[in-house]
Amino acid sequence: MNMLAVISPSHEQLYREFFLKNLPADATVLEKHLQTSGKGDYLANDWQTGVTTKLRFALEHLDNSGPDSKFVLSDIDILFYPSLSMTELQRELDERKVDILFQAESADPDWHEVNTGFYIARNTPFVRGILTKALELCERSGTKNDQTAMNSILDPADYNAKWGLLPIRYYARSQCFPPPRDIVLHHANCTHSVAQKCSQLRRVEKYNHHPVGRFILIAQEMWAYAIDGRLLGLIRRRLMPGARSGPGAG
């Protein structure tokens, strides 16, 4: 199955060191390389170019694919685990009888914010429509953020009818911590910089599958979480449930 990936120079290290490491054998990566300049920090100009290019790339892929054909779009700040099965991922989509399944931004079952950094979709008018609307909204916005655009477009009434969320074994750092033991991929979001993403993935890769190591991982992650201010943000969101803003999409 085709997996779309947009690679900027700032993210080349993530692509080589992590993304390609355990790439599923039945995944065919279709690459789009950008010639942007910058560090790729969250919401920086080159970051915004990257996220709008993802939307255009997906739409181009639909133009060149047959009706109802499936594809995956993936950010490259993702570490795949050998347990990831593209067949199982396709089964998730088929059994749920929806057109698109996004990674969940949160582990809270009542919070249906999507993470646009990883999703599986089929070529349908609904998918084409939401991608087109998200791109149009980004192009009209002062700050281009595909995840913000997509979450503003998706109709809650279509949840589990047209779109849905993947289980949290398709893990993103914004969901919870530590990762679930049945993890199949780790998306290093909830960060501001490429260096933070690399550090996060190295910690998880080293410690996650060792019982004692998970305690070390938790300690290291909480330290990293505290020193860049995200711990304070988490506490604020726990005390004020309505305050759910932050760098989760980065």
N, C-alpha and C positions, 0 to 999 in steps of 0.2 A: 504494500500500500504506500502511496506517495505521502511524504512528510515534508511540508514546506518550512524553510528556515531562511531568515534574513540575517546576514552577518555583516556587521560594521567593523572597521579596523579596530576600534576600541574593545570589541567583544571577541576578537579572534582568539585570544588566549582561552576564554571560556569554551569556545567551539572546539578547539583542538584538545584541551586538557580534560574536559568533562563530557561535553555533548556527544562526541564520537566514540567515547570509551566503551560503553556498553550498548551501543545502538542496536536495536533488535534486527536480527538477520533478515526479517521479512519487511523491513522498512527501506524504501528508496527515497533518499534525501534529495529534494530539489532545492538548490541553493540560489539565493540572490545576494550577491556581494555588493555592498555600498562603498562609495569612495568619499565618505564623510570625514570631517576632522573634528576632534574633540575627545573628551574622556569617557563619553557615554553615561554620564551621571544622570540620575533620575530627573526628568523634565528639562534637561539641557536640550539645546537646539538639535544636536545630532541624535539624541534619544527620540525626540519628536519626529524627526525624519524617519527613523527606524520603524516606529509604530504605525505611521501612516503608510509606509511602504508595505508592511505586513498586510494591511487591508487591500491595497492595490494588487499585491501578489496573489492573494487568495481569489480575488475577483478574476484576475487573468487566468488562474488555474481553472476556475469554473467555466470560463469561455472555451477552454480547450479540452474539457472533459465531458463525458457522456452523462445524460440525466441519471440522477440517483447514485452516481459513483461516489465513493467515499474518499476522504483525504484527512490528514492530520496537519494542523499548524502548530509549530512548537517554537517557543523562545529558545535561545541557546544557553541561557543560564540554568540549564537543567541537566541533572545527572540521572541517567537511566540505570535501573538495576536489572540484573539478568532475569529477574522474575517477570519483567514486563513482557506481555504477549500482545502483539498487534491483533491476533485472532480474538483474544479475550476482549480487547478494546472495541473491536468491531461488534462483538456479541453484546457488549454493553449498549451500544447504539441501537442494535436491532431489537433487543429485548425490551428496551424502554419505549420503542416506537416513536421516537422524536427525530427531528432533523439535525440537531446539533447538541452535543454535550460538552460543556465547558468545565475546566478545572474550577473548583470552588475556592472563593477567596477566604472563606471562613469555615470552621468546623461546626459552627452553630447551625443546627438544622432549620432554624426559623429565619436565617439570614441568607437570602438567595442572591447575593452579589456574585457575579461571575468574574473569573480571572481569564483574561483574553490571551494569556501567555501559553496556554495549551488547550486545544480542543480538537474533537473529531466531529466531522460534519459530512453530510451528503449533499450532492448537487441538486438543490431544490429551489423553487422560487422564493421560499421563505428565507433560506440562508443567503441567497443573493440579495434579497431585499434588506436584511439587517446589516450586511456588510456594506452595501451601498449607502444606506442611511448613516452608518457610523463614520464612513469616510467623508461624506458631505458635511456632517456635523463637525468633524475634526478640521476640515478645511475652512469652516466659518469661525472657528474658535481661535482666540488669542493664544491659548496653550493647547496643543494637540495631544490628546490622551485617548487612545482607542478604547481602553477599559472604561473610562468615565463615560465616553460616548455610548458604548454598547449597553452599559447598565441603565442609561437614561432612555434607551430605545426599547429594550425588551419589555414586553407587556406581561405583568405578573399573571394575567389570566391565561397566558400561553404556557406557563410553567408545567412541565411534565406532559404537555400536549404537543408543543412545537420545539421547546428547548428544555434543557435540564442541566444538572450538575453531576460530575463524576464523583465516585466515592473518594474519601480522603486518603486512600492508599495511593491515589494520584495526587501526591502531596505538594503543598506550597507552604513556605515558612510562615505565611500570614495566618494559616489555619489554626495551629496549636503547636505546642512543643512539649516533649520531644516528638519526633515523627512516629507514626504507627509502625509496629514491627512487621506488618505485611506490606510495607511501602514498595511501590514499583517504580516511582520516580520522585526526585526531589527538585522542586523549583525554588531557586534561591532568590525569592522576592523579599519584600519588606526590608530593602536596603537602599542606600543612596549611590553607591559606587561599585565599579567592577571589582576593585580590590576587596571590598566587603563580601561580594558574591563568591569570589574565589576562596576566601577564608572560611566562609560558611560551608561550602561544599567540601572542602578538605577536612573540616572537623567532622562532618556527618559521615563522610566516606570512611574515615579512620575508626570512629567509635560506635556507630549506630548499632551494629550487629553483635556487640560484645556486652554481656550483662553488666560487668563492672565499668566498661567503657562508656555506657550510657550515662552513668553518674558523672563521669568526667565531661562528657559532651554537654550535659545540662549545665554544669558549673561554668564551662567555657562560654557557652552560648549566653547565659545570663549575664556574664561579665561583659561580653561584647554588646549585648542588648542594653546594658546600663550605661556604658560609657558614651554611646552615641545618642542617648536621650530617648530611645524607644521604650525603655522600661517605664519611664514616667508617663509616656503616652498610653501604654497599656493600662497602667493603674487608673489613669484618668478615664479611659473608656469603660473600665469595670465599674467605677464609681458613677459614671455618667453614661449609661448605655446608649444614649442617642448620639454620642460624640464618636462616630466611627470613621474618622478621616485619618489619613496618614499615607506613608509611602508603600502601601501594600502592593501596588501594581508595578513597582520599580524592578 
